[in-house]
Amino acid sequence: MDMPLHLQHCRPLSGPDQRMDAATAAALLKTLDGWELAEHGQAIIKIVHFNDYYRTMAFVNALAFIAHREDHHPDLGVHFNRCEIRFSTHDVGGLSLNDFICAAKADALIGG
């Protein structure tokens, strides 16, 4: 059995040959909680809601720590009571396994 995504670590990837195919992306998306394909399958997104700004910022800071550790950084939209998360691997021009690893780590952070 493969290791769960949230326990895996990102690795450096570059070039279009490292881009994930649509079938693999669709299968991995089913293992995540509330994530959606966006931008014609080039990214995954999720909006996480919180009770207040403090909890939103606590999540953002924890996610930033994980992103730094994994060297794979999301685009974030930070608001009073929600955070919009977008993962895509710019160096491959679309989705890679790194996006799904970090999405799973974000889900683990919020208990998903």
Secondary structure, DSSP 4 states (H G I P E B T S, - for coil): -PPPGGG-------SGGGSPPHHHHHHHHTTSSS-EEETTTTEEEEEEE-SSHHHHHHHHHHHHHHHHHHT---EEEE-SSEEEEEE-BTTTTB--HHHHHHHHHHHHHTT-
